[in-house]
Each structure stands twice: as C-alpha cells, then as structure tokens.
C-alpha cells in the first residue's frame, strides 16, 4: 500500500470515528426527547470529547489543544 493511500485511509477512519461519537451523542439526546439546541450540543460534545479521548489513549498530541506562540 502506498504511503499516501495509507494516510488517506487513516484520515478517513479518523473522521468516521469522530462521526460515530457525534451520532451516539445525538441519538442519546433524541432518546431523551431534548430540544434541537441540546441535540446539537450533545453531538458536538461527544464528537470532540470522543476524538480527544482517542488522541489521549493513543498518545497523540491534539493540535487543537496545544499552544503555539508566534513571534
């Protein structure tokens, strides 16, 4: 497998995993018969939280939470 194809496959799986976390949060909100705002909130929080938890478990520094200083 070419390195570019492997990288593309990993990116796809990464986004798929985040989507699965977001869908699980949205389904929980739907099950609890929440408002649209709560539905969106649950989807975003579980998507971001799930992606962050995955990054922590595999030891990858998430670029969204690292501080970079520009001089």
N, C-alpha and C positions, 0 to 999 in steps of 0.2 A: 504494500500500500504506500502510495506517495505521501510524503510529509504534509503536503498541502491538503490532500484529501482527508488525512487523519485529523488535522487541525480543524477542518470544516466539520467533520463528523463530531468531534468533541464539542465544538461550539453549538451545534445543533442539539446535542444531548443536554448541554448546559441550559439552553433556553427552554427545552422541553421540560426539564426538571423544575425550573422556576415556574413554568406554566402549570404544572401539576400541583405545586404548592399553592399557587394562587387559586386554582379551581377548587381545591379542597377547602380553602377558607371561604370562598364564595358559596359553596354548597352548604357549609355549616350555617352561614348567615341565612340562606334560603330556607334551610330546615327550621331555623328558629323564627322564621317569618319576620325578618328585620326590614328596616327601610332601605331605600336604594343607597343612601349615604353609608349606612352601616355595612351593606353588602359590598360596596366598593372598598371601604376601609378594611374589612376582613380579607378581601382578596389581595390588597396591596401589602398589608402587614404580614400575611402568611407567605406571600411571594418573596418579599425582601428578606424576611426572617428566615425562611427556609433556605434561600440562597446563601445567606450569611452563615447559617449553621453548617451547611455543606462545606463552605470555604474553610471554616474553622476546623472541621473534622479532618479535612484532607491537608491542612497546614498551608493553605494558600492565603496570602495577604490580599484582602479585597481592596481594590483601588478606590472604592467609594468611601472608605473609612481611614485612608492614610492621608496624612497631612504633608503637602509638599510646599516648600517656600520658594517663591520666585524672587530673585534679587534684581 
